[in-house]
Amino acid sequence: MADTTLSPDAPATELPATDLPGGQTVTAVKHWSDQLFSFRLTRPASLRFRSGEFVMIGLMGENGRPLLRAYSIASPFWDEELEFYSIKVPDGPLTSRLQNIKIGDQVIVKTKPTGTLILDALLPGKRLFLISTGTGIAPFAALIRDPGVYEAYDQVILTHTCRKKEELAYGFDLVEQTKADPLVGEEATEKLLHYATTTREPSQYEGRITDLMRSGKVYEDLGTPPLTGDDRVMICGSMALNLDVKDICAAVGLDEGSVARPGQFVVEKSFVGDDTRLS
Ligand SMILES: Cc1cc2nc3c(=O)[nH]c(=O)nc-3n(C[C@H](O)[C@H](O)[C@H](O)COP(=O)(O)OP(=O)(O)OC[C@H]3O[C@@H](n4cnc5c(N)ncnc54)[C@H](O)[C@@H]3O)c2cc1C
């Protein structure tokens, strides 16, 4: 049997793989910037989830207890593996260590998925707007690769706002991969629009998505009509973004839904904490 003794300061990457309860193996890691990375894990056989849900994942803490955080699953329900897209918080208890994972390491995955950003939480509608900032794009990375989205909607509009251009890279790659995907590529090419904006650096489209929705510029740029009561919206970002987009939805008569009571828009925080630090 493998030695399970860990020194208090043993880095996560040195944990004995076979002895991590609920541990899944890292199969790929990609660093997108000094603040963002994505990784793929083997999928627990018992994990069933709906595209857009989140689970608790983490590493063994130095006290011998799991250190877990909520993470949106960025891969669709049908994927054989699990994908996650993560921030690197410099002094963050989990991500200061998680950012060092390598292929073959283990990450703990709890198999109780939950969340409101699922198709079933919305009543039928014409277009689906997916509004994200930062790592809030993660649940939508799952949804835009779910064939059910294209069955349910005539058009899917994914918006992603970050401070800098380099923080948009995961989204651009995601949309390119989705349009080339054998399962959903054809429908995505026809129905998926991607609108990426920066707030602190020049890029093709600049500004907060809330301002661009209020002014109508996002609709002009995309060549699609403004948001109406026939559309459905999912929102995933900082608390401030979520509240602002909720107001925009309410202004066109959309009602908030939940898993228990489907509605016309749904919201989830992409992290808990001080909104001003990293978003
Ligand atoms: C429902 C839900 C889903 C989530 N999904 C993801 C996800 O898919 N990817 C992801 O990276 N994080 C996600 N988070 C945040 C995640 O749970 C952790 O907060 C994050 O991994 C940092 O963990 P930490 O222990 O290093 O620092 P923490 O102590 O958890 O956070 C320290 C501080 O860093 C800031 N922060 C934390 N996470 C973020 C973030 N994602 N973006 C900007 N600032 C942040 C906040 O100011 C926070 O107070 C989610 C949170 C919730 C509630």
The ligand as an SDF file (V2000), in Angstrom:
LIG
                    3D

 53 58  0  0  0  0  0  0  0  0999 V2000
  -21.3080   28.7270   -7.9810 C   0  0  0  0  0  0  0  0  0  0  0  0
  -19.8360   29.0530   -8.1190 C   0  0  0  0  0  0  0  0  0  0  0  0
  -19.1310   28.6010   -9.2230 C   0  0  0  0  0  0  0  0  0  0  0  0
  -17.7660   28.8950   -9.3690 C   0  0  0  0  0  0  0  0  0  0  0  0
  -17.1180   28.4690  -10.4920 N   0  0  0  0  0  0  0  0  0  0  0  0
  -15.8230   28.8320  -10.6700 C   0  0  0  0  0  0  0  0  0  0  0  0
  -15.1310   28.4730  -11.8650 C   0  0  0  0  0  0  0  0  0  0  0  0
  -15.6700   27.7890  -12.7530 O   0  0  0  0  0  0  0  0  0  0  0  0
  -13.8420   28.8830  -11.9990 N   0  0  0  0  0  0  0  0  0  0  0  0
  -13.2040   29.6230  -11.0200 C   0  0  0  0  0  0  0  0  0  0  0  0
  -12.0400   29.9670  -11.2070 O   0  0  0  0  0  0  0  0  0  0  0  0
  -13.8370   29.9540   -9.9110 N   0  0  0  0  0  0  0  0  0  0  0  0
  -15.1100   29.5680   -9.6850 C   0  0  0  0  0  0  0  0  0  0  0  0
  -15.7370   29.9210   -8.5280 N   0  0  0  0  0  0  0  0  0  0  0  0
  -14.9300   30.5390   -7.4570 C   0  0  0  0  0  0  0  0  0  0  0  0
  -14.2200   29.4280   -6.6650 C   0  0  0  0  0  0  0  0  0  0  0  0
  -15.1670   28.7600   -5.8530 O   0  0  0  0  0  0  0  0  0  0  0  0
  -13.0690   29.9520   -5.7780 C   0  0  0  0  0  0  0  0  0  0  0  0
  -13.4380   31.1150   -5.1300 O   0  0  0  0  0  0  0  0  0  0  0  0
  -11.7900   30.1940   -6.5760 C   0  0  0  0  0  0  0  0  0  0  0  0
  -11.3390   28.9720   -7.1050 O   0  0  0  0  0  0  0  0  0  0  0  0
  -10.6680   30.7650   -5.7110 C   0  0  0  0  0  0  0  0  0  0  0  0
  -10.4050   29.8710   -4.6580 O   0  0  0  0  0  0  0  0  0  0  0  0
   -9.2710   30.2180   -3.6050 P   0  0  0  0  0  0  0  0  0  0  0  0
   -9.4260   29.2670   -2.4520 O   0  0  0  0  0  0  0  0  0  0  0  0
   -7.9390   30.2570   -4.2750 O   0  0  0  0  0  0  0  0  0  0  0  0
   -9.6120   31.6870   -3.1210 O   0  0  0  0  0  0  0  0  0  0  0  0
  -10.9420   32.1960   -2.3740 P   0  0  0  0  0  0  0  0  0  0  0  0
  -10.6250   32.3960   -0.9270 O   0  0  0  0  0  0  0  0  0  0  0  0
  -12.0890   31.3050   -2.6970 O   0  0  0  0  0  0  0  0  0  0  0  0
  -11.1750   33.5830   -3.0750 O   0  0  0  0  0  0  0  0  0  0  0  0
  -10.3610   34.7100   -2.7280 C   0  0  0  0  0  0  0  0  0  0  0  0
  -10.8910   35.9340   -3.4390 C   0  0  0  0  0  0  0  0  0  0  0  0
  -10.5490   35.8550   -4.8230 O   0  0  0  0  0  0  0  0  0  0  0  0
  -11.5820   36.4070   -5.6220 C   0  0  0  0  0  0  0  0  0  0  0  0
  -12.0640   35.3450   -6.5600 N   0  0  0  0  0  0  0  0  0  0  0  0
  -12.2930   34.0310   -6.2740 C   0  0  0  0  0  0  0  0  0  0  0  0
  -12.6820   33.3640   -7.3880 N   0  0  0  0  0  0  0  0  0  0  0  0
  -12.6960   34.2750   -8.3820 C   0  0  0  0  0  0  0  0  0  0  0  0
  -13.0120   34.1750   -9.7800 C   0  0  0  0  0  0  0  0  0  0  0  0
  -13.3940   32.9820  -10.3430 N   0  0  0  0  0  0  0  0  0  0  0  0
  -12.9380   35.2820  -10.5090 N   0  0  0  0  0  0  0  0  0  0  0  0
  -12.5520   36.4710   -9.9490 C   0  0  0  0  0  0  0  0  0  0  0  0
  -12.2380   36.6100   -8.6460 N   0  0  0  0  0  0  0  0  0  0  0  0
  -12.3030   35.5330   -7.8680 C   0  0  0  0  0  0  0  0  0  0  0  0
  -12.6490   36.8940   -4.6690 C   0  0  0  0  0  0  0  0  0  0  0  0
  -12.4220   38.2660   -4.4040 O   0  0  0  0  0  0  0  0  0  0  0  0
  -12.4160   36.0810   -3.4240 C   0  0  0  0  0  0  0  0  0  0  0  0
  -12.8360   36.7480   -2.2580 O   0  0  0  0  0  0  0  0  0  0  0  0
  -17.1020   29.6360   -8.3430 C   0  0  0  0  0  0  0  0  0  0  0  0
  -17.8090   30.0790   -7.2220 C   0  0  0  0  0  0  0  0  0  0  0  0
  -19.1540   29.8130   -7.1050 C   0  0  0  0  0  0  0  0  0  0  0  0
  -19.9010   30.3270   -5.8950 C   0  0  0  0  0  0  0  0  0  0  0  0
  1  2  1  0
  2  3  1  0
  2 52  2  0
  3  4  2  0
  4  5  1  0
  4 50  1  0
  5  6  2  0
  6  7  1  0
  6 13  1  0
  7  8  2  0
  7  9  1  0
  9 10  1  0
 10 11  2  0
 10 12  1  0
 12 13  2  0
 13 14  1  0
 14 15  1  0
 14 50  1  0
 15 16  1  0
 16 17  1  0
 16 18  1  0
 18 19  1  0
 18 20  1  0
 20 21  1  0
 20 22  1  0
 22 23  1  0
 23 24  1  0
 24 25  2  0
 24 26  1  0
 24 27  1  0
 27 28  1  0
 28 29  2  0
 28 30  1  0
 28 31  1  0
 31 32  1  0
 32 33  1  0
 33 34  1  0
 33 48  1  0
 34 35  1  0
 35 36  1  0
 35 46  1  0
 36 37  1  0
 36 45  1  0
 37 38  2  0
 38 39  1  0
 39 40  1  0
 39 45  2  0
 40 41  1  0
 40 42  2  0
 42 43  1  0
 43 44  2  0
 44 45  1  0
 46 47  1  0
 46 48  1  0
 48 49  1  0
 50 51  2  0
 51 52  1  0
 52 53  1  0
M  END
$$$$
